[in-house]
Structure formats: structure tokens, C-alpha cells
Amino acid sequence: MDDYNDSLIFNDTESYKPYSQRPETYIVPILFAFIFIIGVVGNGTLVAVFVRHKAMRNVPNTYILSLALADLLVIITCVPFTSIVYTLESWPWGDTVCRLSEAAKDVSIGVSVFTLTALSADRYFAIVDPLRKLHATGGSKRATRLTVATAIGIWLLAGAIATPAYIGSYLREFVVNPTKKFLVCYPYPVEWGESYARTMVLMKFLIYYSLPLAVIALFYVLMARHLVLSTQNVPGEMQGTQRQMRARRKVALTVLAFVVVFAACFLPTHVFMMWFYYCPTAQEDFNAWWSALRIVGFCFSFLNSCVNPIALYCTSGIFRKHFNRYLFCRTPSAHGTRGSLSLSTSRRLHSSRKTNISMVPRTTSVGRESSIRLLNNGSSKL
């Protein structure tokens, strides 16, 4: 699984340090235990909220559900097995688990970054011209079906891109000394040549990281420009319109938080992989700093799978209420419920003339198209 871990270590048998003498041998499994528990509970709760509450099933929340499922995939299929990469010197799970773990990891990363791109595009059109977006999709029901089809297409695309990881992964043998050999789950067959490994590392950096983030950045620059210009063009807005504008900014910033978390979590591993495979003197220059970056990148790439529910809990009042209800048996106050229903009714009566993007139940076509229910608390406040 850690495709660059032991290839660095085993090339210098004199400096080889047994796993029992390394701090990461004890730190990484503890961290992975927290990732597994928080990830299963957080993403599982998110899926339960979507399944059990019909009002939560709107366009952007479908993308949020897809993110949660991708996170659960990597947490269930990868985390339990890869937690021992820095604990055991030899891969114990066999060839099949090696292939499945590598493929599942790539599928999860692909679904996450492609879904974030789609979600950013959805937010852009919802903010800039929600009525045109609704007209183009042919109504709220058709928009939801289109979103589901897009989410399924993202999973199929991610699966296709992950196919080489499943086909190429195998158990590679490394020799420490004549009496000690290790097996490592390795995604780049030696017989396919070094150029294959270098090409795959570059393609993963482009497809799973730099290109999607560039597209997302473009959407957010355009969104920011639109929000600034709309504020300047209409300085004397009514109070209700001003609340809508504030809600738009809050929703956009919340989605941006997901993107920033993803970028931060996967930056260390991409930096290390690009350096290791493209720097001619990488193995000679490898030192404690690069070793720390390698371990941090390995852990952060899995940490990303449990962070999104935490971000939602911190930024979304509606999700926080559901989370408290399922985990801490806390029920929402009657006042908060009545306020939410009253707001829904008001928006339903005026949906034909509003372009509001705040989170509301699925009662209006415009309101639903431009909402992220999980990212808001049923009102104009995020």
C-alpha cells in the first residue's frame, strides 16, 4: 500500500532500522484507529440523515452523500489493512487484499475530488443565475435525476481510472540481507518499467489533484467576482435580499472549506511522490525531513476521509441537530422546528421570484436547486 515506503529503506541495508525501534510503528496505528472510528460514525450518520429524511434529498446534498460514501469506502476497505504498513515489516493480507485496497483508495480519491468539482460548479450556477440553472435542467425533479446520474457517472469514471491500480498491484519482495526478506504491497510492477511508475505518479497528481483544484479555483474566483459586483450594483438592497447574499457567501465558503481540507490533506503525499520519482538523487538525499513528510502524507491522505463530517458539524446547524439527535439523543427545540417550517412556507409562496440559495426543505424548485441542506440550518444563517 505504501508504494514508496520500503523501497527507500531496503536499498541501504546498513542503515536499516527495525520497525520496533521506530516511533511511527506505534503512532500510526493509534491515529488510524481514531480515523476509523470518527470516519465510520461521522459518515455513517451523514448517510443515515440523507436516507431517513426525505427533505434532505436535494441536488447538492446528493453530492455530499456521494462524498460520504467515498469516505466510507476507503475507511472500511483500506484503513484496517493499511494501518499496519508502519507496524509490520511484511504485508500479511495477501495479493487480493493488496489489489482491492489500492483500487479502492484510488476510487475514493477520484470520487472525492470529482464530486467536489461538480459541487463547486453547482454552487457557481446556483449563485450566479439560479433561475437559468433551473430552466436548463427542466425542473427540480429532472435536476435531481440529472444529479444522481452525474454522481453515478463520477463513480464509474473513478472506477475506470482506478483499474490500473487493481491490475498492476502485487506483492513485491525486498531483500534486507541474505536471511531477511519482506513483502510489500506495490502498485507499479517492475517489469512494466520505471517510466510506468513515473507516468502514473504524474497522472495521479494531475487527475486527482492539480487539474480539479484549478477548475474549482476558477469557479470560486468567478463566484467571488459575481458576489462583489452584485453588491456594488445594488447598494440599497432590501434586508431580505441582503440576508440572501450573506447566505450565498456562507454556503460558498462552506463548500470551499471541503476543498481546502482536501487540498491540504493530499498535498504532502503528492509533494513527496513527485520528488521521489522525479528527483534523480532522491534516494541519496532522503533524510529525516523527507521521512517525516512521507509519514505525514500517508496519514493525511486517510485523515481526509473523516474530516468532512467534522467540518459539517462545525458549520451546519441542521446537520449538527441531526448529529446530536442520533448520537446524543438530543431533540431539536420546538421553537427551532416552528421557525424552520415557517421559513419553508414563506419561501414556497414566493419561490417564483426568489433566487435564494440557503438551505431549505425540498418544497420549491428554485430553493431546492440552490441549496445545500446539510450545509445550513434551514434559515439564511449557516
N, C-alpha and C positions, 0 to 999 in steps of 0.2 A: 504493500500500500504506500509506504513512504518511499517513493521510487528513487530518491537520491540519498537516502539515509546511509545505508551500509556501503554503497559504492565509494563513498568518501572515506569511510573508516577502514575498510579492509585492504585498501591499496597501500597502507603503511602499517604493517603488522607489528613493527617495533613500538609504535605509539598507541597501539590498540589498548583501550581501557575496558575491562569487563563491565557489563551492564550494572552489576550490583554496586559499582563504585561511582555511578553517575547520578546526579540529583534528579534528572528528568525521569529516571526509572520509577521514582516514587511520586513525583509531582504530576506527571501527565495522566496517570490512571485516576487520580483524585479529581483532577479537572474534568476529565471525560465523564466521570460519574455524575458530577453536577450538570454537565451539558445534557446527559441522557435524561436525568430526572426533570430538569426545568424544561427541556425541549419537548418531552412527551406530555407533561402536564399542560404547558402553555399552548402548544399547537393542538393538542387533543381537545382542550377547552374551546379553542377557536373554531375547530371543526364542529364540535357539538353545538355551539351557538348558531352556526350557519345552518346546520341540519334541522335543529329543533325550533328555530324561529323563522317562520316564512317571511316576515317583514324584513329580515336581514339579507334576503337574496336579491340583491340588485347588481348592477353591472360591475362597479369597481370591487364590491365585496366578493364577486366570483373570482377575480384575480387574487384577492387576499387569501381566499380559500385555496387556490392553486399554490400559492407560496407556502401555506401551512402544510399542505400535502407533500410538497417537495422537501420541506424541512423534516417532516416525519419519516420520509423515505430514507434520507441519509442517516437520521438518528437511529432508526431501527435496524437498517441493513449494514451500516458502516461502523458507527460508533462502538458497539460492543466488541467488534472484531479488531478494529484498528487501535483500540485503547491499549493494546499490548505491544504495539510496534516498538515502543521505547522501554518495554518491560522484559519481554522475552527476546532472546537473541535470534531465534529462528521462527518463521511463520508456522503456526501449528494447525491452521484450519484447512489446509489442502488447496488444490488447484481451483475447484469450483467456486468456493467462497472467495478466493482471490479475484477471479474474473467478475463475479457478481458485485463484489464490493467496489472494484474500480469502476465498473459500468454505472452502478447506482450513484456513486459520487459525482460522475460527470453528468448524469441525467439531472440530478438535483441542482447542480450549479447552473446548468443550462436553463432549466425551468425557472429558477430564481431570477437570473439576470434578464431573460427574455420577458418574463412576466412583469418585472419592474419597468422594462422599456414600454410594454403595452400599457401598463398602468399610468406611466408618465404621459404617454400620448393621449390616453383617455382624459386625464386631468387637463391637458392643454386644450383639447377641443371643448371640454365642459366649461372651462373658464373663458376662453376667447369667444366662442359662438355656440352656446348650448342648444339654441333653437335650431340652428342649421345642422348640428350634430344629430338631433332628434329626428329632423326631417330626412336626413340622409339614411338613417337606419330604418326608417319606415315605421316608427312607433316603439313603445317601450318593450313590448313582448318580443318583437323581432330583434330589438337591440340586445336583449338578454340572450336570445338564442345565438345571435352572432358572437356575443362574448364567450358563451360556452364553447362554440365551435373554435374560436380563437385560442381559448385555453387548451382545448384538446389538441389543436394543431401545434401549439407550443410544446406539449408533452411528446408528440410524435417527432417533431424536429429535434428535440433534445435527445430522444432515444436513438434517432438515426446518427446524430453526431457522436454519441457515446459508443456506437458499435465497435470502432477500432479498439477502444479500451477493453471491451469484452473479448474480442478475438485475440488481441495481442498480449494480454496479461498472462503471466505464467510465474512459476516458482523458479527463481534464478539462484544458482548456487554461488556463494562466495567463500573463498578459502582464506582463513586467517593464518593457519600454519598447517603442516602436514597431518596433524591429528585433530584439527578443529575446522569444521565447515558449517556454514549457515545457509538456510533457505530464506529468500526474501521475495515477497510479492512484488513483481516488477512489471510495468506496463509496456516496456519497449524491448521487444525481442532483439537479442544481439545479432542474430542472423539477418535482420532487416536493415542493419547498418546504423551507424551513428547519425547519419543525415536524417533518418526517420525520427529518431528521438528529438533532434533539434527542431525539425519541422513541426512535430506535434506540440512541443513546448511553445513555439511561436504562435501556432494556430490557436491553441488554448488561450494564450494571452490576448490575441486579437478578438476571437469569437466570444469568449467568456468574460472579457474584462474591458479592454480599451475601446473597442468599437461601440458596444452597447452603452457604455458610460458617456461616450462622446455624443451619441444620439440623445440620451437623457439630458445631458447638459444643454444641448441645443433647445430642446423643448422648454427647459426651465428658464433659459435666457429669454426666449420668446414670451413665456408666461410673465416673467418679471417686467419685460418691456410693456406688455399689454396692460398689466395692472398699474404701472406708473403712468402711462398715457391716459388710461381711463380715469384715473384720479385727477389728473391735470385738466382733462377736457370737461369734467363735470364737477367743479369745485363746490357747488351748492347742492349736493345730493341730499335727498331726504334721509332721515335717520334709518329707515328700513333698508335703503339701498347701501348705506354705509356699513350696516351690520353684515349685509350680504358680501360686501367687498372684504371686510375683515375675515369673514368665514372662508372666503375663497383663498385668501392668503394663508390662513391656518391649515386648511386641507392640503394645499400645495406644499407647505413646509413640512407637514407630517409625512407625506409621501416621499419628500426629499430626504427625510431622516432615514427611511428604509434604504435609500440609495447610498447615502453616506456610510451607513453601517456596513452595507455590502462591500463598498469600495475599500473601507478601512480594514475589514476582515481578510480580504483576499489580496491586498497589496503586498504584504510581506512575502507570501509564498511565490507570487509572480516575480517579485524582485529577485528572490533567491534563485528560482529556476532559470530565469533569463541569464543571470550572472553565471551560474554553474555550467550551463550548456553552451554559452556563447563567449565566455572569457577563456582564452587559451590556457591561462595559468591558474584556473580556478582551484584545482586540487592542491597545487603548491601554495596558494595564497589562503587556503582555508585555515581559519583560526577560531578563537573563542567567540569573536563577534559574529562571524558567519554561522557558527554552530548555534548561537542563541537565536539568530534570525530564522534559521531552519526550523527550530523547535517552535518558536512563536508563530511562524507561518503555518506550520502543521496544525497547531492547536486553534488558531484563529479561524482557519478555514472551516472547522467544525463548530466553533463557537457561534458563528453566524446563524446556525440552524436553530438556536434557542433564544436569539436576541429579539427577533421581531415581535413575539408576544409580549415581551417586557416593554418594548417601545410602545406598543398599542395600549398596554395597561397604563403607562405613564401619560399618554397624550389623548386618549379617547375616553370620555366619560361613559359612553354607552357600553363599550367593551369592559371597562372597569366594573360597572354594575353587574354585568353578566358574569364576569370572572369572580367577583365577590359572592355572587349568588350560588354558583356551582361549587366553589371551593371552601367558602367560609359561611355558607348558609345565611347570607345577608340578603334580605329582600329590599328592592327599591322603595323609597318612601312614596306614600300616596300622592303627596304634592308634586314630586317629580314626574310620576306617571301621568297625572292630570295635565301637567304642563306640556308634556310631550304630545298627548292626544290633542290638546287644544291647538298646538302649533301645527300638527299634521292637518287638522281640519281647515285651518286658515290657509295653508298652502294649497290644499286641494281645491278650495274655492277660487284661488287666484293663480292657478298653475299656468293658465294660458298667457299670462303677461309677465311672469317672473322668470328670471334666468339664474336662480339661486342654486348654489352648489353645496349647501350644507346638508348634513346627514338627516334624513327623514325616513319614515317607513315607506313601503312601496305603495303609495297612494296616488301619485301623479306621474305622468310620463316624463315631464321635464325634470321634476325634482328627483326622480329615481335615476335618470340618466346622468345627472350631475352630482351624484352623492357618493360618499364612502361611509356607509352607516357605521362600520366598525371604527372609523376614524373620527367620529364625532359623537355627541351625546344627545342627538335628537333636536338640537336647537342650533342657533347660529354660533354658539360657543363650542370650541373644540376642547 
